[in-house]
Amino acid sequence: MKIFFKSNKLERQLTEPASIKRAYGTMAKAVYQRIKEMKASENLEIFMTIPAARCHELSGKLSGFFAATVSKNFRMIFTPSHNPLPLKSDKGLDLQKITSITILDIEDYH
């Protein structure tokens, strides 16, 4: 997938292993792994099959966003970067057609 970032600061933090380590400390390895998995996945449907990522669609106030596990409590929050969003005939998201995302944050939203 193609990855975009919410801000230039977040992009700097998430593009180099050394900057990931500075920004996320003990979570750096998992953050770097999720980024590599996202880039290696052809689309969101494939990324969602990676067991360690535990990627899922969010609900409630974060409805429309997705999360991937970084640590026990922290999640990488992202959204599809398509306008309009690719939909199936039943109006659900067509995960096979989501080939680019925007990473919004890494946070503990629990």
Rosetta constraint file for C-alpha pairs under 8 A:
AtomPair CA 1 CA 38 HARMONIC 5.97 0.50
AtomPair CA 1 CA 39 HARMONIC 4.96 0.50
AtomPair CA 1 CA 40 HARMONIC 6.74 0.50
AtomPair CA 1 CA 41 HARMONIC 5.63 0.50
AtomPair CA 1 CA 42 HARMONIC 5.31 0.50
AtomPair CA 1 CA 43 HARMONIC 5.59 0.50
AtomPair CA 1 CA 44 HARMONIC 7.50 0.50
AtomPair CA 1 CA 99 HARMONIC 4.83 0.50
AtomPair CA 1 CA 100 HARMONIC 5.10 0.50
AtomPair CA 1 CA 101 HARMONIC 7.22 0.50
AtomPair CA 2 CA 39 HARMONIC 6.41 0.50
AtomPair CA 2 CA 99 HARMONIC 6.32 0.50
AtomPair CA 2 CA 100 HARMONIC 4.42 0.50
AtomPair CA 2 CA 101 HARMONIC 6.42 0.50
AtomPair CA 3 CA 38 HARMONIC 7.76 0.50
AtomPair CA 3 CA 39 HARMONIC 7.10 0.50
AtomPair CA 3 CA 100 HARMONIC 5.76 0.50
AtomPair CA 3 CA 101 HARMONIC 5.23 0.50
AtomPair CA 3 CA 102 HARMONIC 5.86 0.50
AtomPair CA 3 CA 103 HARMONIC 7.18 0.50
AtomPair CA 4 CA 11 HARMONIC 7.80 0.50
AtomPair CA 4 CA 81 HARMONIC 7.84 0.50
AtomPair CA 4 CA 100 HARMONIC 7.52 0.50
AtomPair CA 4 CA 101 HARMONIC 6.06 0.50
AtomPair CA 4 CA 102 HARMONIC 4.45 0.50
AtomPair CA 4 CA 103 HARMONIC 6.26 0.50
AtomPair CA 5 CA 10 HARMONIC 6.35 0.50
AtomPair CA 5 CA 11 HARMONIC 5.50 0.50
AtomPair CA 5 CA 102 HARMONIC 5.07 0.50
AtomPair CA 5 CA 103 HARMONIC 4.88 0.50
AtomPair CA 5 CA 104 HARMONIC 6.35 0.50
AtomPair CA 6 CA 10 HARMONIC 6.78 0.50
AtomPair CA 6 CA 11 HARMONIC 7.70 0.50
AtomPair CA 6 CA 102 HARMONIC 6.36 0.50
AtomPair CA 6 CA 103 HARMONIC 6.05 0.50
AtomPair CA 6 CA 104 HARMONIC 5.02 0.50
AtomPair CA 6 CA 105 HARMONIC 7.74 0.50
AtomPair CA 7 CA 11 HARMONIC 6.31 0.50
AtomPair CA 8 CA 12 HARMONIC 6.21 0.50
AtomPair CA 9 CA 13 HARMONIC 6.29 0.50
AtomPair CA 10 CA 14 HARMONIC 6.16 0.50
AtomPair CA 10 CA 105 HARMONIC 7.64 0.50
AtomPair CA 11 CA 15 HARMONIC 6.01 0.50
AtomPair CA 12 CA 16 HARMONIC 7.36 0.50
AtomPair CA 12 CA 19 HARMONIC 7.05 0.50
AtomPair CA 13 CA 19 HARMONIC 5.15 0.50
AtomPair CA 13 CA 20 HARMONIC 5.34 0.50
AtomPair CA 13 CA 23 HARMONIC 6.22 0.50
AtomPair CA 14 CA 19 HARMONIC 6.79 0.50
AtomPair CA 14 CA 20 HARMONIC 5.43 0.50
AtomPair CA 14 CA 31 HARMONIC 7.93 0.50
AtomPair CA 14 CA 32 HARMONIC 7.52 0.50
AtomPair CA 14 CA 35 HARMONIC 7.90 0.50
AtomPair CA 15 CA 19 HARMONIC 7.31 0.50
AtomPair CA 15 CA 20 HARMONIC 7.28 0.50
AtomPair CA 16 CA 20 HARMONIC 6.18 0.50
AtomPair CA 17 CA 21 HARMONIC 6.18 0.50
AtomPair CA 17 CA 28 HARMONIC 7.69 0.50
AtomPair CA 17 CA 32 HARMONIC 6.76 0.50
AtomPair CA 18 CA 22 HARMONIC 6.35 0.50
AtomPair CA 19 CA 23 HARMONIC 6.12 0.50
AtomPair CA 20 CA 24 HARMONIC 5.76 0.50
AtomPair CA 20 CA 25 HARMONIC 7.50 0.50
AtomPair CA 20 CA 28 HARMONIC 5.49 0.50
AtomPair CA 20 CA 31 HARMONIC 7.39 0.50
AtomPair CA 20 CA 32 HARMONIC 7.11 0.50
AtomPair CA 21 CA 25 HARMONIC 4.91 0.50
AtomPair CA 21 CA 26 HARMONIC 7.47 0.50
AtomPair CA 21 CA 27 HARMONIC 7.80 0.50
AtomPair CA 21 CA 28 HARMONIC 4.91 0.50
AtomPair CA 21 CA 29 HARMONIC 7.76 0.50
AtomPair CA 23 CA 28 HARMONIC 7.78 0.50
AtomPair CA 24 CA 28 HARMONIC 5.13 0.50
AtomPair CA 24 CA 31 HARMONIC 7.88 0.50
AtomPair CA 27 CA 31 HARMONIC 6.17 0.50
AtomPair CA 27 CA 70 HARMONIC 6.77 0.50
AtomPair CA 27 CA 71 HARMONIC 6.60 0.50
AtomPair CA 28 CA 32 HARMONIC 6.04 0.50
AtomPair CA 29 CA 33 HARMONIC 6.11 0.50
AtomPair CA 30 CA 34 HARMONIC 6.19 0.50
AtomPair CA 30 CA 70 HARMONIC 5.42 0.50
AtomPair CA 30 CA 71 HARMONIC 7.20 0.50
AtomPair CA 31 CA 35 HARMONIC 6.38 0.50
AtomPair CA 31 CA 70 HARMONIC 5.83 0.50
AtomPair CA 31 CA 76 HARMONIC 7.97 0.50
AtomPair CA 32 CA 36 HARMONIC 6.25 0.50
AtomPair CA 33 CA 37 HARMONIC 6.14 0.50
AtomPair CA 34 CA 38 HARMONIC 6.10 0.50
AtomPair CA 34 CA 53 HARMONIC 6.72 0.50
AtomPair CA 34 CA 68 HARMONIC 7.59 0.50
AtomPair CA 34 CA 70 HARMONIC 7.40 0.50
AtomPair CA 35 CA 39 HARMONIC 6.25 0.50
AtomPair CA 36 CA 40 HARMONIC 6.11 0.50
AtomPair CA 37 CA 41 HARMONIC 6.12 0.50
AtomPair CA 37 CA 47 HARMONIC 6.95 0.50
AtomPair CA 38 CA 47 HARMONIC 6.22 0.50
AtomPair CA 41 CA 46 HARMONIC 5.80 0.50
AtomPair CA 41 CA 47 HARMONIC 5.47 0.50
AtomPair CA 42 CA 46 HARMONIC 6.62 0.50
AtomPair CA 42 CA 47 HARMONIC 7.85 0.50
AtomPair CA 42 CA 99 HARMONIC 6.49 0.50
AtomPair CA 43 CA 47 HARMONIC 6.58 0.50
AtomPair CA 43 CA 95 HARMONIC 6.92 0.50
AtomPair CA 43 CA 96 HARMONIC 5.57 0.50
AtomPair CA 43 CA 97 HARMONIC 6.58 0.50
AtomPair CA 43 CA 98 HARMONIC 5.50 0.50
AtomPair CA 43 CA 99 HARMONIC 4.57 0.50
AtomPair CA 43 CA 100 HARMONIC 7.50 0.50
AtomPair CA 44 CA 48 HARMONIC 6.10 0.50
AtomPair CA 44 CA 95 HARMONIC 5.32 0.50
AtomPair CA 44 CA 96 HARMONIC 6.26 0.50
AtomPair CA 44 CA 97 HARMONIC 7.73 0.50
AtomPair CA 44 CA 98 HARMONIC 5.59 0.50
AtomPair CA 44 CA 99 HARMONIC 6.48 0.50
AtomPair CA 45 CA 49 HARMONIC 6.82 0.50
AtomPair CA 45 CA 95 HARMONIC 4.85 0.50
AtomPair CA 45 CA 96 HARMONIC 5.30 0.50
AtomPair CA 45 CA 98 HARMONIC 7.85 0.50
AtomPair CA 46 CA 50 HARMONIC 7.32 0.50
AtomPair CA 46 CA 96 HARMONIC 7.71 0.50
AtomPair CA 47 CA 53 HARMONIC 7.89 0.50
AtomPair CA 47 CA 55 HARMONIC 7.42 0.50
AtomPair CA 48 CA 53 HARMONIC 7.35 0.50
AtomPair CA 48 CA 54 HARMONIC 6.94 0.50
AtomPair CA 48 CA 55 HARMONIC 5.11 0.50
AtomPair CA 48 CA 56 HARMONIC 7.03 0.50
AtomPair CA 49 CA 54 HARMONIC 7.95 0.50
AtomPair CA 49 CA 55 HARMONIC 7.87 0.50
AtomPair CA 50 CA 54 HARMONIC 6.83 0.50
AtomPair CA 50 CA 55 HARMONIC 7.75 0.50
AtomPair CA 52 CA 69 HARMONIC 7.40 0.50
AtomPair CA 53 CA 68 HARMONIC 5.16 0.50
AtomPair CA 53 CA 69 HARMONIC 5.19 0.50
AtomPair CA 53 CA 70 HARMONIC 7.41 0.50
AtomPair CA 54 CA 68 HARMONIC 5.71 0.50
AtomPair CA 54 CA 69 HARMONIC 5.81 0.50
AtomPair CA 55 CA 66 HARMONIC 6.94 0.50
AtomPair CA 55 CA 67 HARMONIC 5.49 0.50
AtomPair CA 55 CA 68 HARMONIC 4.30 0.50
AtomPair CA 55 CA 69 HARMONIC 6.76 0.50
AtomPair CA 56 CA 66 HARMONIC 5.60 0.50
AtomPair CA 56 CA 67 HARMONIC 5.60 0.50
AtomPair CA 56 CA 68 HARMONIC 6.75 0.50
AtomPair CA 57 CA 63 HARMONIC 7.55 0.50
AtomPair CA 57 CA 64 HARMONIC 7.06 0.50
AtomPair CA 57 CA 65 HARMONIC 6.05 0.50
AtomPair CA 57 CA 66 HARMONIC 4.34 0.50
AtomPair CA 57 CA 67 HARMONIC 6.46 0.50
AtomPair CA 58 CA 62 HARMONIC 5.69 0.50
AtomPair CA 58 CA 63 HARMONIC 5.18 0.50
AtomPair CA 58 CA 64 HARMONIC 6.52 0.50
AtomPair CA 58 CA 65 HARMONIC 5.55 0.50
AtomPair CA 58 CA 66 HARMONIC 5.43 0.50
AtomPair CA 58 CA 67 HARMONIC 6.82 0.50
AtomPair CA 59 CA 63 HARMONIC 4.05 0.50
AtomPair CA 59 CA 64 HARMONIC 7.11 0.50
AtomPair CA 59 CA 65 HARMONIC 7.84 0.50
AtomPair CA 64 CA 79 HARMONIC 7.10 0.50
AtomPair CA 65 CA 77 HARMONIC 6.78 0.50
AtomPair CA 65 CA 78 HARMONIC 5.84 0.50
AtomPair CA 65 CA 79 HARMONIC 4.92 0.50
AtomPair CA 65 CA 80 HARMONIC 7.82 0.50
AtomPair CA 66 CA 77 HARMONIC 5.76 0.50
AtomPair CA 66 CA 78 HARMONIC 5.32 0.50
AtomPair CA 66 CA 79 HARMONIC 5.95 0.50
AtomPair CA 67 CA 75 HARMONIC 5.73 0.50
AtomPair CA 67 CA 76 HARMONIC 5.35 0.50
AtomPair CA 67 CA 77 HARMONIC 4.59 0.50
AtomPair CA 67 CA 78 HARMONIC 6.28 0.50
AtomPair CA 68 CA 75 HARMONIC 5.37 0.50
AtomPair CA 68 CA 76 HARMONIC 5.11 0.50
AtomPair CA 68 CA 77 HARMONIC 6.78 0.50
AtomPair CA 69 CA 73 HARMONIC 7.91 0.50
AtomPair CA 69 CA 74 HARMONIC 6.43 0.50
AtomPair CA 69 CA 75 HARMONIC 4.64 0.50
AtomPair CA 69 CA 76 HARMONIC 6.40 0.50
AtomPair CA 70 CA 74 HARMONIC 5.44 0.50
AtomPair CA 70 CA 75 HARMONIC 5.19 0.50
AtomPair CA 70 CA 76 HARMONIC 6.44 0.50
AtomPair CA 71 CA 75 HARMONIC 6.97 0.50
AtomPair CA 73 CA 108 HARMONIC 5.52 0.50
AtomPair CA 73 CA 109 HARMONIC 7.96 0.50
AtomPair CA 73 CA 110 HARMONIC 7.20 0.50
AtomPair CA 74 CA 106 HARMONIC 6.54 0.50
AtomPair CA 74 CA 107 HARMONIC 5.19 0.50
AtomPair CA 74 CA 108 HARMONIC 4.47 0.50
AtomPair CA 74 CA 109 HARMONIC 7.46 0.50
AtomPair CA 75 CA 106 HARMONIC 5.51 0.50
AtomPair CA 75 CA 107 HARMONIC 5.58 0.50
AtomPair CA 75 CA 108 HARMONIC 6.25 0.50
AtomPair CA 75 CA 109 HARMONIC 7.67 0.50
AtomPair CA 76 CA 103 HARMONIC 7.26 0.50
AtomPair CA 76 CA 104 HARMONIC 7.70 0.50
AtomPair CA 76 CA 105 HARMONIC 5.96 0.50
AtomPair CA 76 CA 106 HARMONIC 4.37 0.50
AtomPair CA 76 CA 107 HARMONIC 6.68 0.50
AtomPair CA 77 CA 103 HARMONIC 6.06 0.50
AtomPair CA 77 CA 104 HARMONIC 5.55 0.50
AtomPair CA 77 CA 105 HARMONIC 5.30 0.50
AtomPair CA 77 CA 106 HARMONIC 5.98 0.50
AtomPair CA 77 CA 107 HARMONIC 7.50 0.50
AtomPair CA 78 CA 101 HARMONIC 6.53 0.50
AtomPair CA 78 CA 102 HARMONIC 5.44 0.50
AtomPair CA 78 CA 103 HARMONIC 4.23 0.50
AtomPair CA 78 CA 104 HARMONIC 5.22 0.50
AtomPair CA 78 CA 105 HARMONIC 7.20 0.50
AtomPair CA 79 CA 101 HARMONIC 5.56 0.50
AtomPair CA 79 CA 102 HARMONIC 5.38 0.50
AtomPair CA 79 CA 103 HARMONIC 6.64 0.50
AtomPair CA 79 CA 104 HARMONIC 7.41 0.50
AtomPair CA 80 CA 85 HARMONIC 7.44 0.50
AtomPair CA 80 CA 98 HARMONIC 6.43 0.50
AtomPair CA 80 CA 99 HARMONIC 7.96 0.50
AtomPair CA 80 CA 100 HARMONIC 6.12 0.50
AtomPair CA 80 CA 101 HARMONIC 4.31 0.50
AtomPair CA 80 CA 102 HARMONIC 6.22 0.50
AtomPair CA 81 CA 85 HARMONIC 7.94 0.50
AtomPair CA 81 CA 98 HARMONIC 7.81 0.50
AtomPair CA 81 CA 100 HARMONIC 5.34 0.50
AtomPair CA 81 CA 101 HARMONIC 4.61 0.50
AtomPair CA 81 CA 102 HARMONIC 5.74 0.50
AtomPair CA 82 CA 86 HARMONIC 7.27 0.50
AtomPair CA 82 CA 98 HARMONIC 7.25 0.50
AtomPair CA 82 CA 100 HARMONIC 7.11 0.50
AtomPair CA 82 CA 101 HARMONIC 7.81 0.50
AtomPair CA 85 CA 93 HARMONIC 7.18 0.50
AtomPair CA 85 CA 98 HARMONIC 7.99 0.50
AtomPair CA 86 CA 93 HARMONIC 6.02 0.50
AtomPair CA 86 CA 94 HARMONIC 5.48 0.50
AtomPair CA 86 CA 95 HARMONIC 7.86 0.50
AtomPair CA 86 CA 97 HARMONIC 6.26 0.50
AtomPair CA 86 CA 98 HARMONIC 6.94 0.50
AtomPair CA 87 CA 91 HARMONIC 5.37 0.50
AtomPair CA 87 CA 92 HARMONIC 5.50 0.50
AtomPair CA 87 CA 93 HARMONIC 4.54 0.50
AtomPair CA 87 CA 94 HARMONIC 4.92 0.50
AtomPair CA 88 CA 92 HARMONIC 5.46 0.50
AtomPair CA 88 CA 93 HARMONIC 6.04 0.50
AtomPair CA 88 CA 94 HARMONIC 5.27 0.50
AtomPair CA 94 CA 98 HARMONIC 6.88 0.50
